[in-house]
Amino acid sequence: MDAETKQLLMESIELAKQNNEMLNKLVRAQKMAMVYRFVYWGIIILSTFGALYFIKPFISNIFNVYTGGLSGTPKVNDVINNLSNRQQMQDFFDSLK
C-alpha cells in the first residue's frame, strides 16, 4: 500500500468517526425532543382535565338552573315565557332584590 492510499484511508476513517459522533448527537437530541414533546402534551392534557374538575360544579349549577333541576328554581325558558310584558319583568327583578 502506497503512502497516498494510506493517507486517503486514514482521512476516510477520521471522517467516518466524526460522522458517527454527529449522528449519535442527532439521535440523542431527537430522543430528548420526543421526551419533551411527551411531557409538554401531558401537561396540557392533565391541566385540561384538572380545569374541568374544578369547573364542573359551576357548569353543573348552570345546567341545573337552565333545565330546572334545582328545587325552587324556575327554568329559564319558563321565566322568559312568563315575562310577557314590562310590568311583569319589573316585578320579577324587584322580587330578586
ZIRA-V226300 format. One record per residue. RES is the residue in one small letter. SS is DSSP state (h for helix, s for strand, l for the rest). PSI is psi in whole degrees, -180 to 180 (* if undefined). NEAR is the number of other ideal C-beta (glycine too) atoms within 8 Angstrom. Layout:
BEGIN
RES_SS_PSI_NEAR ; RES_SS_PSI_NEAR
END
This chain:
BEGIN
m_l_127_4 ; d_l_171_5 ; a_h_-37_5 ; e_h_-43_6 ; t_h_-42_8 ; k_h_-39_9 ; q_h_-44_8 ; l_h_-39_8 ; l_h_-42_9 ; m_h_-40_8 ; e_h_-41_8 ; s_h_-41_8 ; i_h_-42_8 ; e_h_-42_8 ; l_h_-39_8 ; a_h_-39_8 ; k_h_-43_8 ; q_h_-42_8 ; n_h_-41_8 ; n_h_-43_8 ; e_h_-45_8 ; m_h_-41_8 ; l_h_-38_8 ; n_h_-39_8 ; k_h_-40_8 ; l_h_-43_8 ; v_h_-43_8 ; r_h_-44_8 ; a_h_-38_8 ; q_h_-40_8 ; k_h_-43_8 ; m_h_-39_8 ; a_h_-38_8 ; m_h_-41_8 ; v_h_-45_8 ; y_h_-40_8 ; r_h_-41_8 ; f_h_-45_8 ; v_h_-41_8 ; y_h_-51_8 ; w_h_-33_8 ; g_h_-43_8 ; i_h_-42_8 ; i_h_-46_8 ; i_h_-44_8 ; l_h_-38_8 ; s_h_-33_8 ; t_h_-47_8 ; f_h_-37_8 ; g_h_-42_8 ; a_h_-42_8 ; l_h_-35_8 ; y_h_-42_7 ; f_h_-25_7 ; i_h_-18_8 ; k_h_-44_8 ; p_h_-38_7 ; f_h_-42_7 ; i_h_-42_8 ; s_h_-36_8 ; n_h_-44_9 ; i_h_-42_8 ; f_h_-42_9 ; n_h_-38_11 ; v_h_-41_11 ; y_h_-39_8 ; t_h_-6_7 ; g_l_25_10 ; g_l_-27_7 ; l_l_140_8 ; s_l_135_3 ; g_l_1_3 ; t_l_121_9 ; p_l_152_7 ; k_l_150_9 ; v_h_-42_8 ; n_h_-37_6 ; d_h_-41_9 ; v_h_-44_10 ; i_h_-41_7 ; n_h_-34_7 ; n_h_-22_8 ; l_l_78_9 ; s_l_-22_5 ; n_l_175_6 ; r_h_-38_5 ; q_h_-41_6 ; q_h_-38_10 ; m_h_-43_9 ; q_h_-42_8 ; d_h_-40_8 ; f_h_-48_10 ; f_h_-32_8 ; d_h_-34_7 ; s_h_-20_6 ; l_h_-18_5 ; k_l_*_4
END
